[in-house]
Amino acid sequence: MNSPMDPIVRRYAGNPILTKADIPYPVETVHNAGMVKHDGHTIMLFRSHLRTGRSIIGIAESEDGYKFNVRPEPFITPSNDGQFAEYEEFGVEDPRICKIGDDYLIAYSAYSRHGVRIALARTQDFQAIERVSLITQADYRNVVIFPEKIGGRYARLDRPHSKISPWAIWISYSPDLIHWGDSEVVIKPVPYHWDEMKIGPGATPIRTDQGWLNIYHGVFETMDGAVYRLGVALHDLENPAKVIGIADEWILQPEDPWEVTGYVHNVVFSCGAIPEPDGSLKLYWGGADTVMCVGTAQIDDLVNLCLTKPRSSQ
């Protein structure tokens, strides 16, 4: 348990853990990585900008979750075939990884002249990859799939765009990973709060005894531009549309130089976190859309923040 004066997320002293200098092919950034454990190794699927301004997804592996080796070729690049080619024309971004059964499901943003949609792919070994379907219309971002079926169906958190009720977190369900519905809004931004401008799900939800832990990002508009921070919410295990508590305080904000200044200033943005057997959590985030960073937290501390310091409204 951390003391009131300790940060709830402890930054790794060796940050940033991955930069463009570590990539064996030309890129300008390394950020917003999906994370998962596979065969005892930590897998990182990271987004990189090319000098065209468009994005691809690379892959790196680690024995300890801190020091990563990058493969010599990107893992996902825009498709050249059929429907995926049309909707990935402008790039692929921000993957999230979810393991269900023998499959690792990868939800990523597909950009094109038609807007942004979410594409779903799967792999069993992080060697071969199969594109499954485009699972949203435009404009959607930030889809995270729960790592087990709930009530016999797949479930996901997502973030559609809307000018009426801007950038809230919704939940949807599917019998087959292709057709999604029964959607409802579950968390909305709070006026004059650290996440008042927009929110979106970040890491794949983590099962705890008290509920599903949802690490999300929130954005606050300042006179110097937007600030991206991370927060936590707790959802009911059997009915994740029911939110048990949303922490009133953020858990991480831009502070280090590579988070404050970069491709996009003042950003910490997570697409992945890995729970460890000892009750700790490795939380990964992109700093200023430029580099990858990691920190650790106690899962119980994050859960307790939702339960003991919840925000009063949403």
N, C-alpha and C positions, 0 to 999 in steps of 0.2 A: 504494500500500500504506500502510495507516495504521500509526503507531507504537503500541507497547503502551499508551501513555498517552492516545492519542486515542480518542474514542468511535467505535465502528464505524458507528453511524448518527449523522449530523450534523444536528441540528435546524435547520430554516429559521428565520432571525431574525425573519421576519414572521408566525410562528405566533401564534394560530390563523388559518388561511387562510379559514375559513368559519364563521360563527356564525348564530344565529337572526336577528340584526339584518340579515343580508344576504338574507334570504328574503322575496320579495314577497307572501307569504300567511302567515297566522298559524301558527307552529310554536313549539315550546318547546326543541327540540334540533336539532342537525345532526351526524350521526356515522355511523360504520361504512359507508363508501362504497366501492362497486366502482369500478374505474378501468380505462380503456383509451384507446388512441390511435385516432382515427377521422378520416380526411381531414386529417391534420396537426394536429388539435385534440385536446386532452385532454378526455375525457368523464368526468364524475363523477356516479354515481348514488348519492345519499346518503339515509340514513334520517332521518326526523324524527318525534318524538313530537308528537301533537296534544294539545290540552287535555283530550281524552277519555281520555288515557293510551295510546291506540292509535297505530300507526305507519303512515306512508306513505313513498313513495320519490320524491324529487325529482331534478332533473337540472340540472347546471351544466356550463359549457364554459370552456376556457382556451386561450390561445395559448402560454403558457409553462409550464403545469403548476403555477403558484403563485397567479395572480390569476384568480378564477373569476367568471363572470357566470351568474346563476341564471335559468332560464326562468320565466315568470310563472305556470305551472301545474305541478302534480306530474306525474311521469312514470308511476308505477304506484300505483294506489289499489285497495282491495279490489274484486274483481269483483262484478258484479250478476247474472252469468249462470251457471246450471247448477252443476256440481260445484265449480268454482273459487269461486263465491259462498259455498258452504257452508263451504269449508275456508280461506277468506281473511277470514272474518267479523270476526275480532278484529284484523286488520292484516297488513301486509306489511313485511318487515324484511331488513336485512343482505344486500344483493345482491352477488353476485360475477359478473364479466363475463369471458367467454372467446371469442376470435375463432377460428372454424374456417371456412375458405373465405370465402364472402361473408356468413356469418351471425355475428352477435354473440349468443352464448348468455348468458342471464341466469338464474342460479339464485338464488332468494330464499326466505326463510322465510315460510311461510303459517301464521298463527295462527288458531285457532278453538276452540270448545268441545270439539273432539275432540283437541286437542293441537297440536303443531307439525309440519308436513310441509314438504318442499321442493317448490316449484313451479318449472317451467322455462318460460321465455319466450324469444323470439328477435326480433331486429330486424336490418335491414340499414342503416338510416339514422338511428336514434335519433329518428325521427318517429313511425312506426307501429310497434306492438308486437303480436306474436301469442303467446298462451299456448299452449304445446305439450302439457304434461302435468304431473300431480303425480307426481314420480318417487321418492318415498319414502312409507312408512307413517309413523305417529307412533311414537316421537318422535325426530325427526332435526333436526340443525341443521348449518350450516357445510359445505355441499357446494361443492367447487371442482372444475371440470372441466378436465382437461388440454387444452392448446391445439392438440393434434394427435392423430390416432388412433394407437394403439399396438397392433401386431399385428392391424391391421384393425378394431379396436374402439375405441369411446370409453372413456375411463377417468375416474374421479373419486376424490377423497378425500372422506370424510365423517366425521361424528361422531354415532353413535347413542348414546342414553342406556342405561345398564345399571348396576344396583346391584351386580352380581357383579364386573364389571371396569369401574369407572366411567370414562366419557368418554375413550375411546381413539380414535385415528385409524384408520379402515379404508379399504380400497380396493375398488372395484367396477368392473365393466365392462358395456358395453352395445353391441349391434349397431345400435341405432336411436334412442338417446337416451331411449327410453320404458321398455324392459324392461332391468332391471339385475340382475346376479348375479355369481357366482364371487367372492363377497366374502370378504375375510380381513383380520384386524387387522395393522397394520404398525408402529404406534408406540403405546406405552403410557406413562402417567405413571410417574415413578420416586419411590419413597418418600423423604420428607424431601429433596426437590429443589425447585427453584423452580417446577416445573410438576407438583407431586405431586397436586394436587386434581383437575384435569381439563385436557385439551388439546383443540385442534381446529384444523383447517386454516384458514388465513387468506386469503392472496392466491392468485390463480391461479398454479400452478407455472410456473417460468421455466426454459426449456431452457438449459443451459450445456454446454460440452465435457465436463465431468466428471460431469454428471448433472442431474436435475431438482431445482431449488432450491425447497424448500417452506418458506415463511414461515408459522409457526403461532403460536397463542397458548397460553400456559400459565398456570395459576392456582395460587396458593399461599394457603392459609388462615392468617391471623394472628389474634391476639387482638383486633385492631381491624377484622377483616373480611378479605375476599379481595383479593389483588393480582393484576391481570392484566398479564402481560409478553409480549414477543415473542421467539421463538427461531427457529432454522433447522435444517433437515434436508436431506440430499441423497439422492435416490433414483436407482436405476439407470435409464438411458435406455430400454433395451429391456424391462426388467422392473421397473416402478416399485414393485412389491410388495417388492422387495429394497432395503433401506435401507443405503446406503453408510456414512453417518455422521450422527450427531445432535450438534450443538454442545452441550457441557456448560454453557456460559454463555448467559444471555439476551443479546439484542442491543439491547433497548430496554425501559425500565421507566418508570412514572410518576414524573416529576420536576418538570415545570413546573406552576404553580398550576392551570391549566385541565385538567391530567391527574390531579392529586391530589384536587381538589375539584370536584364537579359533580353531575349527576343520579345517577351511580354513582361513588363515590370510587375513586381508585387504579386507573384503567383506561387502558391503551393497547391498542387493538383494531384490527387491520387486516383489511380485506376487499379490498385492492388495492395493487399495486405495478407500476411501469412501467419496464422495462429501456430504457436509452438506447443509441444506437449507439456512444458512447464508452466503454462498459463500466460506466457508473454505473447506479444504480437510484434512482428516486424511490419512496420508501415512504410510503404514506398511512395515517393511523390516526385513529380517534376518540379524543378525550381526555375521560375521565370520562363517556362517553355523552352529551356535551354539545356539543362543537365538533370541527371537522376540522383536522388538522395534517399536516405533511409534513416529511420529512427525506431526506437522500441517503446512499448508501453505495456502495462499490465491490463489484460482484458477485463479483470474485475474492476479496475479503476475506471475504465471507460463505461462499463455497465452502471457502476455506482453514480457516475456523473449524470447519466440519464435519469436515474431514480431519485437522487438526492438534491440535484440542482436543475430540475426541469424548467423549461420556459413556460410561462403562464398561459400563452395563447399562440395561435398560429393562423 
